[in-house]
Structures are given as structure tokens and as C-alpha cells.
Amino acid sequence: MPLPLSNRMRRFINSCAFFVHDCGLCGQPADRPVCAACLAALPQLAGSACPRCGVRHPAGGVCHRCRLRPPAFDALHAGHAYQWPLSAVLHRCKYGGDLQQAGLMAYLMLAAAPVLPAGAVLVPVPLPRRAHPGRDFNHSAELAGLLAQATGLPVCDVLSRVRDTPPQAGLGRRQRLRNMAGAFASAALPAGQSCVLVDDVLTTGATLSAAARALKRAGAGRVEGWVWLRAQPG
């Protein structure tokens, strides 16, 4: 039985051009972007994941790695695991330029119902300066704009890339951390400003940690991450 939609979510859906009254995953008629059957079949992370980094952690609480070496961000909101069919949706948005998929991604991020800090701003993670040839828009910025419509939180586009970084794909955890170190800078923020970093997927947390450090150097207080998918360690 699908959960009833809140008034804000209903307004969000009705305002989005991507919604055509078909489920974005199975194509069947639906009153929301993902039908109840598909939503129930998606791999959920809530309740079995480390609240700090989102890794699966059936024992509950903060995982061992985060207790020893916590990431620079203070919490992570991630509703689903990085696997098919959601990985295919992400690829169509990220490399195929299909903005309808960004709407589907935003809907599923909202459906996970994260509790965000009061007074926070949404900060999209900027693209590498040498992005993939098929990426002529920042999908994280598109996501942040859609999420702002639904949450009422403002978008604060203060981050920038200050150096080129090789693609993260294919790199191990330590290589990713070294690759992203010092990659971002942030415009000044009010002291103690709560920020929510918005990105599509988290693998090791290297990108989000580097972005969080830049925000904290610029004056931010609590910095949380809000991603659509969490890739689990192999």
C-alpha cells in the first residue's frame, strides 16, 4: 500500500515537467514518479547503514572505520544502493543528458524522507573542470534545484573546483582520497551555517569529504551529505 503523499510532495510532482503519470522504472500508469511496487522492490539502506558514511552496518550505529577516521561531513542521507535499475537511471542522466531522470532521482531522494538540519542550505557539488564530453550540465545542481522546490531550503552555490582531478572511476579508496585532497574552495559563509551537500552517488566519500572541508574552512558548522545512491564496498 503506497504511503500518502504530503501536500508539498504533491505540489512538487505536479510542478515537474518530468512527471507524465507513468512509473519511471516500469512504465506502468502511476500517480507518482515511481509506482508502489517498484518503490518497494528498491534496495533500502535506512535502518541498516552507518549514519556517518552510509555503509551497510547491520549491527547499527557508527561503523568501525568512521569511529577511527571519520569523514569530514557529519552525517549522510542515502536512500538506496548503487545497483540496477537505479544505476542505469543515473547513467542516462549523467552521461545521456536526460533531465527527466534528474526528476526521478530527486523524487526518490525525497521519498527516503531524510531529517535535515533546520536553517540549512543546499550546496551542489561542482563538476570537474574537465567533465565527461557528454555532460554539458551539472546534474548535482539540477538535483539541488529540484530538492529546494520540495524542501523550501535555499540553494547556495558556493563551491568551486580549484584544480583538475583525474576521474575517480577505477581508483581505490586511498587513491580517491589523495586525488580529491584540496580540490574545492568555498566562498565565505556565515559562521556556523549548516550545509547539506547534494550529489548523485557516494563511493568512498572522498569527494564529499573534500567538499565538506572546504565549506568548514569557509565558516560552515554542521555539514551533511545528501546523495541518491550509496555504492557499497566490494
Beta strands, then each sheet from edge to edge (+ up, - down):
strand 1: 75-81
strand 2: 121-124
strand 3: 159-161
strand 4: 184-186
strand 5: 193-202
strand 6: 220-230
sheet 1: 1+ 6+ 5+ 2+
sheet 2: 3+ 4-
end
